[in-house]
Amino acid sequence: MSARVHVVTDSTAGLSAHEVLRHPLTVVPLQVVIGGTSYDDGATSSDAVADALKTFTPVSTSRPAPQSFADTYAEVAAAGAEAIVSIHLSGDMSGTFEAAMIGAKESPVPVRVVDSRSLGMGLGFPVLAAAAAAAAGEDMAGVEAAARARMASMSAYFYVDTLEYLRRGGRIGAAQALLGTALAVKPLLTISGGRIVPLEKVRTSSRAIARLADIAVQRAGDGPVQIAVHHLANLDKAQTLADGLAERLPQAEEIVLREVGAVIGAHVGPGLLAVVVAPR
């Protein structure tokens, strides 16, 4: 390990194996429970979660145990890291951040735990920025600053076919007010202050997806930007959305198309489309 600072995150960041391997970076998995059987996030497919939800098979999720973080920090330190920056999904959506804080108390090297206030590539982009800073030799403060700079510029917007899955998982937040008219509208949601909140109500799914694209383009501005398009069991529409954004945002450095993992999928349900916008 050449970097003095190592970055730890969790599986909701949705990073590819290649992204993890080429950075000083370790991922701690959350767990998804399908029909009474527990799996590490990433060890079972998102399709399995989507199918379970469609057939009303019980699906739940759980955070990593604090000891999982303590063990990870000890392993990273034993491999040569002198400090750790541990960046995780919003503490208002999961107890993962809290578990990392508890685990950090046992670490043999200093740990800075950061709440990204987001998830998916809303977490993944800051994690990659932090890992790049670590690889470049930044100290712990510099690595944390790189993550926070990406966090400050980002926005996440998403469409769900129904609010039912968010309601079941208790993640609906201020969007609870939309439940009474859920059958009459297709909700667009955003993440604000680490919570899921309503953005707009539209009448059809096609209009919702068009608005999702318009909002992303407006938020991206004219400068360099990174974009991620997420989906769950909705690849065709996600590909169409990503292609349209590529045409409308020629300045985009990259447009990542990625299905969400099992844990996020368990709470949003099949049909999800999301866009994370990260201006430089």
N, C-alpha and C positions, 0 to 999 in steps of 0.2 A: 504494500500500500504506500503510494508515494505522497498522497495528500495528508497534511497534518490534521485537517478537519474532515470528518466524515459526516455525510448527510443520511438521516434515517427518515423514512416516511411510512405511510400505510397503504394498503392495497387499493383504497378508493381513489388514489391518484391515477390509476388506470395506465400506468407506464408500460411500455413494451419491454420484453426481455432484453432487446438490444440497448434500449436507453438505460436500463439498470446496469448492464454489464460494462458499458463504456464510461461510467462515472463512479466516483467514490460514493456509492449509494447502496443502501440496504432497505428492503421493504418488509414490514411486519404485516401479516395478513389479518384481516377481520375474519369472522366466521359467518357462514350462512347455514341455516338449519332447514332442510327440506324434508317434510314428512317424518320428522323425528331423527333424521341423520344429519350430523354436523360435518361441514366441509370447510376447509380453508378457502377464503376468497381467491379465485383463480384455479382452484383444484376441481371445480365443476363449472360447466358452461353456463353462460347467460341464457342460452336457449332452454336449459333444464329449468331455470328459475321461471322463465316466461311460460313454459308449458305447465309448470306446477301452479302458477297463479291463475292461468286460464281454466284449470280443472279444479280450482279451489282446494288444492293440496296445501296444508299449512306450511307457511314459509316465514321464518323470522331470522333476525341477525343478532350478532353480539360483538362487542368490542374485544380486542386482545386483552388478556390478563396483564396487570402491571408487571408480573414476573416475566412475561414474554419480552417486554421492553427492557427490563433489568438485564436479562440474559443477552439480548441483542447488544446493548451498550457494552457489556463486559466482553463479548466476542470481538466487537469492533475495536475496543481499546487493546485487547490482547494482540490484534493484528497490526497495531502500530499507531492508531489514531490518538492524537493528543487532546482533541476536543470533538464534540458532536453537536450538530444542529439538527433537531428532530422536528419535522414539519408535518402537520396532520389536518384532517378534515375538521370542519367547523365543530367547535365544542358545544354549540347549540343543537347540533344534529346527532351527536354521538358522544359517548363517554371515552372515546379513544384518546383525546387530548389529556383528559384527567388521568387515564391509565399511564400515559407517557410521563406525566409529571410525577406520579408516584414512583414509577420505575427509575426515573432519573435520580432519585434520592440515593439509590444504591450504586450508581455508576462510579467506576474508579477514575473517570476523567470528567471534566466539566461538560454539562449538557445544557443547551439552550433549547427549550421546547416552544414551538411557535404554532399558534392557532391560525390556519390559513383563512378562516371564515368562509371557506368554500369547499368544493369537492370535485371529483373528476379532474379534467385538465385545468380547472380553476385552482386545484391543488398541484397538479402535475407541472404546469409551467413554472410556478415559483420554486418547486423542488429542483427542476432541471437548471434553473438559473443559479440556485444555491450550489448545486453540485458542480457546475461549471466554474463558479468562483472558488470553490474548494480545490478543484483540480489546478486552477491557476495560482494557487498558493496563498489565497486570502486567509486571514485569521478568522476566528469564530465570529467576531463582530462584523467583519466584511462579508462573510457567508450569509449571516442572518440578514444583513442589509440588502444583499442581492435578492433574497427571497421576498423581503418586504417591499422592495421597489416594484417587483412584478405584481405582487398582491394589490398594490395601490392603484395600478392602472387597469385592472381586469374587471370584466363584467360577464355574467352568465345568465342566459335566458333559455327558457325551455317550455316545451309544449307537451302535455300529457293527454291521452285520450279520455282519461277519467281521473278524478281526484280520489277515487276510492282507495287506491293502494297507499297513497300518502296519508289518508285518514287512518287506515288500519295501523300503519306504523307510527302514528303520532307525530309525523314530520310536517304536518300541513301548515302549522303556524298561522299567520294572519290570513292565509288563503282559506281558512275555515269558513269565512263569510261567503265564499262562492258556492258552498255545498248546496244551499237551498235552490240554486238555479243551475246546478251542474248538468242537468239533462238538456238545458236550453242553450248552453254556451260551450265553447271550447276554450279553456283557460290558457293564457300565456302567463308564465310565472318568472320570477327572477330571484336571485339571492341577494339580500341586503342585510348588512349587519350580521351575517352568518346564519340568517333565517330565510326560509322560503316564504315569499310574499307575492300577492297577486300583482300583475302588471297590466294586463288588458283582458277584456272578454270579447271574443268574436264568435260568429254564428256557425262557421263551418271549419272543418279541419284544413281544407285547402287555403282558406283565408288566414288561418292561424299560422300555417307554414310560410305563407307569403309575408306576413307581418314579421315573423321571426327573422327572415332574411333582411327585410328593410331595416329593422332595428339594429341588427348586427352591422350592416353597412354603415349606418349613421354613426354608431358607436366607434367603429374602426377609424373613422377620419381619413385623412389623406396620407399619413405617414406609414412607416413600417409597422406591421402588425402580425401577430400570430393568431391563428384561428383553429379551434377544435370543434368538430361536429360529432356529437355523441348520439347514440340511438340504442334502443332495445327492441330486437325483433322487428326492425323497420329499416333494413338496409337500403332498399330501393329509394325510398323517399330521402333518406340521409345522403345517399350518393347524389341525388338530384339537387338537394340543398347545397352540398359541398361544391358541386360543379357550378351552380349559379353564383355562389360566393366567389369562386375563383375568377369568373368572368367579370364580376363587378368590383373586385378588389385586386387589381393587378399588382398592387404594391405589397400584397401579403407575402411574408417570408416563407410561410408554410401553412397549409390547411390540412390538419390531421383529421382523419375519419376513423372513429374508433367506437366500438360497442362498449357500453358500460359493463362493469363487472357484475357478478352475482349479487353482491351486497347492495349496491345502488339500485340494481334492477329490481330487487325485492320490494323496494319502497316506491318506485315510480311506475312500474308495470309496463307491459308490452305497448309498443307504439310511441314511446318516448322519442322526441327529437330535442336536442339541445345545442346551443352554440355558445362557446366560450370565446370572448374577444379580449385579446391582450395586446394593446398598443405598446410599442416600444417607448 
